[in-house]
Amino acid sequence: MEFVFVVRRSELFPEFYPHGLVPFGPELARADFERVIEERGFFVEREHAERDPSLKQVIPYAVIVRRGEVLLLKRSKKGGDARLFDKLSIGVGGHVNPVDALVDGRRVRNPLVAGTRRELEEELVIDGAWSVRSLGLLNDDSNAVGAVHVGLVQVVHVEGSVEIREKDVLHGEFTTLAELSRLRREGANYETWSAKLVELFELGPHELLANATQTQTRTSVAAH
């Protein structure tokens, strides 16, 4: 039985239900978001969370950037969520579990930091320094899956090499923003969140990426 981290929709979005990406800023203060995570977040059975749209499963969703290029991923049918098979993605992430709330034997109030690191280490081998910066929240209630999830969009800037850990499950390569845009315009099979981010980057990618300025974690050790 899997337990996942959730926040009540009404507490996460008390004044409005956004559609698309809401960058951290005047409309959505990062400090307010983190306070809700620390004070109102809890774990519940995933089976229940998937059926209850009053709860939002908070998903760390990391865009990997190196020298101006973005890591483009495609998941095969050999592993992971069947809903993501053969879809293109620019996000690395997944559900936050109770293990992420226990760091070095101590319980933490915000499990998203450890959850982000765990997901990165499960999917990738990063050689060299990297940093994680928060961009904002991505919400899409237009479909059943989006209605019970919300993405914490983060930009991970890496300086060294990046390899896919399980090459039979996941394929990936760095590509330009222009190529990501071309693929979207030509109807590439992006997962919903990635398609929305690529479309936003087309409107002003440098400004969006530059606005992700608050570092959460940094390391100079390769992920294990």
Order of alpha helices (4+ residues) and beta strands (2+ residues): beta-alpha-beta-alpha-beta-alpha-beta-beta-beta-beta-beta-beta-alpha-beta-beta-alpha-beta-beta-beta-alpha-alpha-alpha-beta
